């Protein structure tokens, strides 16, 4: 049995041990469960109670002794569907609360801030948070773009640019390589201008409004996000100088 799968749907290790023991033994008492599953006697009733509440176990009383049984394994699917339904309901509740949460976040934003994001999830958070702050009046200036990085990052950026295009935000992209599928994809994007300035660029830099994002995609990928109007303006000027000498 793939116990990891049961963990991933929300059962604890203790619940898994007890449930599988009940399946194996059939109707039985706590003493036999403790012995077979090697569960602490102080924990057994708490675990059984949780399994009963999840519909994965039941009990009957005979001669003042409780006998516990496992529910059919089919019930695990029912439990998953119930969790999905509950999660969907929570999602709807959260959507109602999002405007007020975003208002709190906006009120707490500082004029200057620096954050360091690590790994794929970190970069994903950094770029989508930056996109939230942009309007149609802003533009994205990207330089040092390379095609040859891990596929998951190219796919992430494609998803990001789809959202940018939906928001009608212009992007000027300076590639460090050309004639790759990734480069050709950008050439076809709406609200996007592409030029090439070939060379080795270990880091990529994006200027988004008053924010500058510096990316590395090596062994430990990361993003340094700097919100600073002066730094952003300096790099915009630098970008425009490079843009003027880059090739179409």
N, C-alpha and C positions, 0 to 999 in steps of 0.2 A: 504494500500500500504506500502510495506517495504521500507521506505525512506532511510534507512541505506544502502540498496543494491545499490540504485542510487548514493549515496555518494561514495561507493566503486568503482564504474566504472568511477568516475571522475567528477560528477556534484556537484556544491556547494549547500549549503542549500538554498540560494536564488534562484538559477536556478531550484531546485526541486519544491519549493513553486510556482514559476511562471508557470512552465510547467504543474503542476497538476491543477493549477487554469485555465489555458488555456484549458486543457482537459475538465474541468467541465463546463466552460462558453461557449466554442465554440468561434466563431469569436467575438472579443471584443476590446475595447479601453483601453489605459493605465490607465485611471481613474478607471475603474471597476476592473482592475487587482490589482491596488494599494489597493483598498478598500477590495477586497476579500482575497488577499494574505498577506495583512498588510506589504507591502514592502515600503520602503522610496521612495518618488517621485524622489529623487536625484539619486537613484540606478536603477530605473526601466528600463531606456533605455540601460544602460550598461549590465544588465542581459539579456534583450531581444536580444541585439546584439550578446551576447555570445551563446544564444540558437539558433539563426539564423545561426551563423557560424558553429555550431555543427549539423545543419540540423534538429533540434528538434522544430523549430518554423518558421513561415513565416508571411508576412503581405501583405495587399493590401491597396491602398489609394482610399477613396471615399469622394468626396466633400472636398478635402484637409485634410481629417482626416485619420490617419492610423488605420487599424483594424488588430489585430494580431490573429493567430491561431496556435494551437499545431499540430505538425506533428504526424502521426500515431505512437502508441507505438512500432510498429514493427521497427521503425527507430532507437530505442534505441539499438537493436541488431546490426543494421548496424554500428552505432556509436562505439559499442564495438569492432566489427571486424576491423574497420578502425584503432582504437587505437592499437589493437594487431598487425596489419600489420606495423604501424608506429614504434611500439616498437621493432618489429623484425628487421626492417631496422636499427634502432639505435643500436641494439645489434651487427649487422654486422659491423657497423662503429666503435663501441667500441672495437670489437675484433681486428680490424686493428691498433687501437691506443694502445692496451694493452702492446705490447713489449716496446714502448717508455715510457709508464707510469711505468712499472716495472723497467726499467733502472733508472728512476729518483728515485724511492723508494730505489733501491739497493744502489745507490750512496749516498743517505742520511742516510743509516743505520749506527748506531754507534756500536763500539765494545762492549760497556756496555749499557744496558737499562733495565728498569723495568716497567712493565705495569700490571695494575689490571683490569681484565675483570669480569663482573657480569652477572649472569643469563644465560639462555640457548644460546641465540644469542652471548653473549660475549664469552662463552666457545667455541662455534663453530668457531668464528673468531680466537681465540687464537691458537687452535690446527691446523687449516688449514694453518694459516700463518707460524707456526713453521714447518709444513710439506714442505712448499714451499722452505725452506732453506736447506733441507736435500738432500743428494745425495746417490748413491749406496754404497759409502765408509762409510757412517754414519750408526749407529744403534740406535734403540729406546730402552731405558731401562725403564720399567714401574714397579712400586712397589706399593703395597697397593691396588691392584685392587679388588673391591668387585662387586658381581653380583647384590646385592639387592639395587639398586638405581632406580630412576624413569626410566621407560621404554624408554622415549625419549632420555636419555643419552646413554643407551646401544645401541640403534639404531644409534645414531650419531657416536659413536665409531666404530660400525660395518662398517658404510660408510667410515669413516676415514681410517680404516685398509684395506679396499678394495683398496683405493687409494695408501696407503703405499705399499701394495703387488704388485700393478701394477708398482710401481717405483722400485721394487726389493730391498726394504730396510728391513733389518733384525730387528726383535723385540724380546727382551727377556722380558717375562711378569711374574711377581711375584704376584700370587693371594693370597688373604687372606681367601678365601673360595674355596671349591672344589665340584666336582660332581654336579654342577648346569648346566642348558642348556647353559648359557653364558660361563662358564669355558670350557665345552665340545666343544663349537664353536671355541674357541681359539686353543684348542688342534688340531683341523683339519686345521687350517690356514697354508698356505705356508709361508715360510720365518719367521716362528714364533716358539720360544721355550717357554714352559710354565713350571713353578714350583710353589709349594705352600709353603707358610710360614704363617700358620694360626695364627690369632690374631685380636684384635680390631684395625681398622685403620680408624679413622674419615677422614683422608686426604689421597689422592693418589698423588704420585710424578712420573713424567715422565722426563727423561733426554733425550733430543733430540739434538745431536751435542753439541753446546756451550750454549744451552738453557735449563733451568730447569723450569718445569711447576708444580705448586702445586695446587691441586684441592680439593674443598670441595663440597659435594652434599647435604648439609642439607637444612634448611628452605630457606636460601639465598645462592644459589650455586654461586661459584666464582672460578676464576683461577688467580693465581699470576704467571706471566711470567717473568723470570729473565734471561737476556742474559749476561753471565759472564763466561769466560773460566775457571777461577780458581774454582768458585763454582761448575760448571758442572763437572770438573775433580775430585773434592773432593767427590761429590755424586756418581760418577761412581765407585770410589774405595769402597765407602760404599755399593753400590749396589752389586758389585762383591763379597764382603764378605758375604752378605746375600744370594746371589745366591749359593754360595758354601755350605751353611748349609741347604738350602731349599730342600724339597722333590720333586721328580718327580711325 
